Amino acid sequence: MTLNRAVAIANVDGAAAGLELIESIDASSLGHRVDAVRAHLLERLGEFQEAKALYLQAASTTDNTAEQRYLEERAARLPSS
């Protein structure tokens, strides 16, 4: 199972289905991308606090400054509650 497939499934069957598939992915080789996708899907489900934490976790584990900024901005725009 690839992360791209989980995203595609989420787009067809809903964010919860995508999250379920992500659980079966070996995340060790994907680094921050898994957290970023989880965050996005949780955001779609209205789980803003958990999404915010995962966006920030993903930002802290990438070396790419542009990705860090993007992920931090995603986290910052989420409601606090």
Contacts in CASP RR format, 6 or more apart in sequence:
PFRMAT RR
TARGET T0000
AUTHOR 0000-0000-0000
METHOD contacts of the structure
MODEL  1
MTLNRAVAIANVDGAAAGLELIESIDASSLGHRVDAVRAHLLERLGEFQE
AKALYLQAASTTDNTAEQRYLEERAARLPSS
1 21 0 8 1.000
1 24 0 8 1.000
1 25 0 8 1.000
2 25 0 8 1.000
3 22 0 8 1.000
3 25 0 8 1.000
3 30 0 8 1.000
3 33 0 8 1.000
3 34 0 8 1.000
3 37 0 8 1.000
5 21 0 8 1.000
6 18 0 8 1.000
6 19 0 8 1.000
6 21 0 8 1.000
6 22 0 8 1.000
6 25 0 8 1.000
6 37 0 8 1.000
7 18 0 8 1.000
7 37 0 8 1.000
9 17 0 8 1.000
9 18 0 8 1.000
9 21 0 8 1.000
10 17 0 8 1.000
10 18 0 8 1.000
10 19 0 8 1.000
10 21 0 8 1.000
10 41 0 8 1.000
10 44 0 8 1.000
14 44 0 8 1.000
15 41 0 8 1.000
15 42 0 8 1.000
15 44 0 8 1.000
15 45 0 8 1.000
16 41 0 8 1.000
16 45 0 8 1.000
18 41 0 8 1.000
19 38 0 8 1.000
19 41 0 8 1.000
19 42 0 8 1.000
19 45 0 8 1.000
22 34 0 8 1.000
22 37 0 8 1.000
22 38 0 8 1.000
22 41 0 8 1.000
25 34 0 8 1.000
27 34 0 8 1.000
31 61 0 8 1.000
31 62 0 8 1.000
32 57 0 8 1.000
32 58 0 8 1.000
32 59 0 8 1.000
32 61 0 8 1.000
32 62 0 8 1.000
32 67 0 8 1.000
32 71 0 8 1.000
33 58 0 8 1.000
35 54 0 8 1.000
35 55 0 8 1.000
35 57 0 8 1.000
35 58 0 8 1.000
35 61 0 8 1.000
36 54 0 8 1.000
36 55 0 8 1.000
36 58 0 8 1.000
36 71 0 8 1.000
38 54 0 8 1.000
39 50 0 8 1.000
39 51 0 8 1.000
39 52 0 8 1.000
39 53 0 8 1.000
39 54 0 8 1.000
39 55 0 8 1.000
39 58 0 8 1.000
39 71 0 8 1.000
39 74 0 8 1.000
39 75 0 8 1.000
40 51 0 8 1.000
40 74 0 8 1.000
42 48 0 8 1.000
42 50 0 8 1.000
42 51 0 8 1.000
42 54 0 8 1.000
43 51 0 8 1.000
43 74 0 8 1.000
43 78 0 8 1.000
48 78 0 8 1.000
48 79 0 8 1.000
48 80 0 8 1.000
48 81 0 8 1.000
49 80 0 8 1.000
49 81 0 8 1.000
51 75 0 8 1.000
51 78 0 8 1.000
52 75 0 8 1.000
52 78 0 8 1.000
55 71 0 8 1.000
55 72 0 8 1.000
55 74 0 8 1.000
55 75 0 8 1.000
55 78 0 8 1.000
56 71 0 8 1.000
56 72 0 8 1.000
56 75 0 8 1.000
58 71 0 8 1.000
59 67 0 8 1.000
59 68 0 8 1.000
59 71 0 8 1.000
59 72 0 8 1.000
59 75 0 8 1.000
60 68 0 8 1.000
62 68 0 8 1.000
62 71 0 8 1.000
END
